[in-house]
Amino acid sequence: MCHWDPEKKDLTFPLSEISGILNCDINSSFGKGHHFRNVIYKPTGKLLSPDAHRMKGAGMLNFYRVLIQGGYLTELWVETLANYPAFEILLSAYMASGFENGAYVAKKEFEPIEPEQIRMLDQPIIHGVWPFFPRNEAGVNLLTDGRHQKGRWYWRMAIGRRYALLTH
């Protein structure tokens, strides 16, 4: 059963496979509100959220950037006052130390999708280039319309194979 702590603005949740805390304080200091922490994968007891060392307080899946078609609105929090084309909210993807990254991509690009799991390893030749795996042409358009090249923390990106685990 979930438990709400009104003082801390924390919702503790115990699900069948994971448990953790969702912080819902929009007035918190930078990087502290609207994030998950103490997220545990229950079958193994493995910590998923980045709650230690350099990442302490960063949170998991917190608001990171708010973007629109060809533009950049803000970081962390925005109140929408108009209809924005291709509105997009990015969430941080920080995970606990020791977490192995990965993605399921199409094994062959021009054939029906057969998923293949890959791992991304940071190497000197690609350090600082972020890999993206769009689902479809609309996803490619979001990645290439210029929105990710604006703001304080723009990034260089490489578009990889199609993302392969689609839901209908």
N, C-alpha and C positions, 0 to 999 in steps of 0.2 A: 504494500500500500504506500502511495506517495505521501510525503509529509512536507508541508509548507511552513517555513520559518519567516514570519513577517518582518522581524528585525533585520535579518541578514538578506532578505529577499531571495532566499534559496529554496529550491524545490528538490528534495531528495527523492530519487526514483529507484525502485528495485524491479527490474524487468526479468524475464526468464533467463536471458543470456548475458545481459549487462546491468550494472548498477552505477549510480553516480549522483552528481549534484549539478543542477542547472541554476546558474545565477541570473537573476532577472532585474538587476539594479541598473537602470539607464543613467543614474546620476553618479555612478562610480567613477573613480579616477581612470585615466587612460589605460585601456587594455584590460580592465577588470570586470566590466559589466557585460552581461549577455554572453556567457560562455559556459561550457561544461568543464567540470573538474572532478577528480577522484573517480574517473570512469574505469571500471574494472570489467574485464571479460571473465565472467563467473566460472565457466568450465575449467579455466587454467589458472585463475587468480591473477592474470597479467594486467598490469596498469596500461591503459590506452592513452590517457590524457597526459600532456606534458606538465607535470606538477613538481618537477625537481630540477635542481641545478640551475643552469642558465635560463631555462624556460619556466621557472617557478612563477606562477601568476599569469602566464600568457594565455592560458585557457585553450580549450579545444573547440573548434567550430564557432569562434566568435566573429562578429562582423569585422570585415577587413577593409573592403572598398565598396563604393556604390558607383556604378557606371551606367551610362546610357549610350545610345548609338553615336559613335564619334566623339564622345565626351566623358568627362570625369566630374562627379558631383562632390563627393566628400569621402572621408574615412570614418569608420566606426558607427555613426548614427546620422540618419537623415529623415526629415519629415517631408513626405511628398505633397506638393502643392499644385501639381499639374500632371497632365498625361505625358509621360516621357517615353520616347520610342526605344524599344529594345532594352527596357530597364533590367538591370542585373545587379544582384548583391553577391559579392564574393565572401566566402567564409574562410577563415584561416584553416590550414591543413596540418598544423603542427601536431605531432604525435609524441608519445613517450619515447625516451631513449631506448634503443634496441629494437624499435618497431621496424619491420621490413616493409619498404614501400613496394608498390606493384600496380599493374594495370592489366586489364584484359583487353587485348586489341585483336583486330581481324587478322587471322593467320595469312590470308591472301587478300590483297586489296580489291581485286576486281571480280571476286567470286562471292557466292553466298557466304555470309559471316559464319566462320568457325572460330570460336575464341581461343586465344593463346595467351597465357599469362607471361608477362615480362617483368623484369626488375630494372629500375633506373639506378645507375651508379654514378656518383660524382667523379668526374675525371678532369684533369687539368685542361684538356682541349675544349671541354664544354662547360666548365665551371661558370656559373652565373647565367646560363641559358636554361630556361624552364621548359620542360616538355609538356605539350598539350595533346590530347587525343580526342578530337571532336567526334560527335555521334553522326553528324550529317552536314550537309552544305550550310544550313543555317548556323550550325556551331562554328564552322570555318569562318563565316561572315562575322560573327561576334568577335572572333579572335583577331581578325585582320582589318577591322574598320577604324582603328586608331585609338580606341578607348583605353587600351592597355599601355599606351605610350604617353600618358598624361598623368599629372599629379606628382606627389613627392616621391613615390616609389614605383616608377615605371619599370618594366622588365623586358628583357630580350627573350624571345620565345622561339621554339622549334615545334612545328606541327608534325606529329607522328602519324602512325596508322590510325584507322577508324577505331573508335571505342567499340568493343564487341558485345557487351552485356546490356542489351536494350530491353526495356520493359514496354509492354503494350498497354 
